[in-house]
Amino acid sequence: MRHIAVVGTGYVGLVTGTCLAELGNKVVCIDSDARKVDALEQGRLPFFEPGLLELVLRNQHGGRLSFAREVAEGTRGSEVIFIAVGTPMADDGHADLRHVREVAMQIARSLDSPKVVVNKSTVPVETGDLVASIIREHKTSDYDVHVVSNPEFLREGSAIADFMKPDRIVLGVETPVAEGLMRALYAPLEAPIIVTDVRTAEMIKYTANAFLATKISFINEIAAICEHVGADVKDVVIGAGSDRRIGAAFMNPGLGFGGSCFPKDVMALQCIAEGHGLKPRILDAVLTVNERQIERACTKITEALGNLKDRRVGLLGLAFKPNTDDVRESPAIALAERLIAGGATVAAHDPVAIETARERLGDRVLYMNDYYESANDAEALVIATDWNEYKQVDFSMLRKLMKGRFIFDMRNIYDPSDAEAQGFVYVGVGRPRNGVIDKESATRANLAEEHHS
Ligand SMILES: NC(=O)c1ccc[n+]([C@@H]2O[C@H](COP(=O)([O-])OP(=O)(O)OC[C@H]3O[C@@H](n4cnc5c(N)ncnc54)[C@H](O)[C@@H]3O)[C@@H](O)[C@H]2O)c1
């Protein structure tokens, strides 16, 4: 059993701390946001993550997991300190390292024993050096501090399984002491461990996220071409992705990537490259294609409806992806904003992200308890997040509820023929029938609307 402190109890920090407690360690999770710590102490999660509450409660009751508001208090007696605070995008596109710097300073001022300080936040290359130098300059006692980079690859929505069964663990270390301790900590997971230097570990994380984002923008570009040549991108993905050199994972065309990682990490990597006088053309294209996806979706909806003014649109999904309440950089939120700006009335639903979405959108959209309520009287229904529950929709029920006949399936979760069999005009992403809606279908759908009213 080791004494571990984790600073930052967000999606990464709380999962890391809780899973390390589950592995038998004594863990203190620290957050400067008192509301988060209050919630955790009262047995509530500050965000939604499947399976996490049960694990938190079990380890809390087992005396292995506790919470603190101050770094000095929470790190007392610890051998290892994980830094898992946010590294959001600054106005100039760089990663904003203010929280990392602040925590490094607090660690320096409260050193009470030798420590291994592990950077788990996603940070630009050289941040390990920055943390080491802040601690060196500000430490008030002479204990050794070893700084490690241990980037995290978990995905919100499946974070516990991703942490417990990782494809690999990356350790950027500079000393045998740090390597030995980190290997021992992760030994119970029996996962492949890649040991390298700190800068390379930092670069691995950005490379992984930039590549995944590239796959998404690539397939979105292919989907746009499919719409014009009459090919079905779903089959294109299966056909091309079956090649082991390519793979179909992350080849899902849609509204583009969002969330708290890909947009900021691709941008930060671009800034790093430019800072070294390079012109990263692929990264630039990845971001440009991504930005266009919302515009493309909005154009499809506007063209089909004629205009958006006072048109009622049901919007299914607000989270940036299913199984999370995270709406940071959510394409669904961006689309909602565009629809509102065009004058539409948006009736939105999400199984868990209504509260987080409300913080962004306020009362500019209507929030519905049930997705059939979103469809009620809607002239068009837009699938913005591919929650499983939307996949089971009853089209005949939708037909009764909706005023119009358009389904904009921006996550390609339906078979177009199922929707069309019920008289809907189906618009997907990169699907042959209607990426570009023909006039006849549009007229049919708008006629249905007149019949309804
Ligand atoms: N969310 C993901 O899926 C994911 C996956 C891999 C890596 N990451 C990276 O991990 C890092 C954390 O991401 P997240 O999504 O967990 O962030 P988050 O915003 O959910 O949580 C960060 C937490 O740090 C706390 N914090 C900030 N400054 C603090 C301080 N000085 N002392 C104590 N607490 C402080 C905040 O209050 C917040 O609760 C980021 O660098 C992110 O890029 C995130």
The ligand as an ORCA input file, in Angstrom:
! r2SCAN-3c Opt
* xyz 0 1
  N     -11.320     14.336    -19.689
  C     -10.679     13.418    -20.378
  O     -11.281     12.539    -21.011
  C      -9.172     13.387    -20.387
  C      -8.497     12.251    -20.868
  C      -7.114     12.238    -20.869
  C      -6.401     13.357    -20.431
  N      -7.097     14.451    -19.990
  C      -6.307     15.590    -19.487
  O      -6.307     15.524    -18.067
  C      -6.338     16.837    -17.513
  C      -7.548     16.983    -16.603
  O      -8.717     16.839    -17.394
  P     -10.156     16.716    -16.746
  O     -11.113     16.491    -17.852
  O     -10.112     15.749    -15.624
  O     -10.326     18.191    -16.157
  P     -11.468     18.753    -15.220
  O     -11.664     20.159    -15.600
  O     -12.638     17.830    -15.219
  O     -10.826     18.678    -13.759
  C      -9.743     19.449    -13.345
  C      -9.905     19.719    -11.858
  O      -8.728     20.349    -11.363
  C      -9.127     21.232    -10.338
  N      -8.069     22.209    -10.079
  C      -7.618     23.214    -10.854
  N      -6.625     23.884    -10.236
  C      -6.427     23.288     -9.037
  C      -5.553     23.505     -7.959
  N      -4.647     24.500     -7.996
  N      -5.631     22.702     -6.880
  C      -6.535     21.713     -6.838
  N      -7.397     21.442     -7.847
  C      -7.346     22.222     -8.926
  C     -10.405     21.858    -10.881
  O     -11.195     22.427     -9.851
  C     -11.070     20.642    -11.534
  O     -11.952     19.983    -10.636
  C      -6.322     17.796    -18.690
  O      -5.004     18.148    -18.975
  C      -6.885     16.943    -19.821
  O      -6.429     17.378    -21.081
  C      -8.449     14.494    -19.952
*
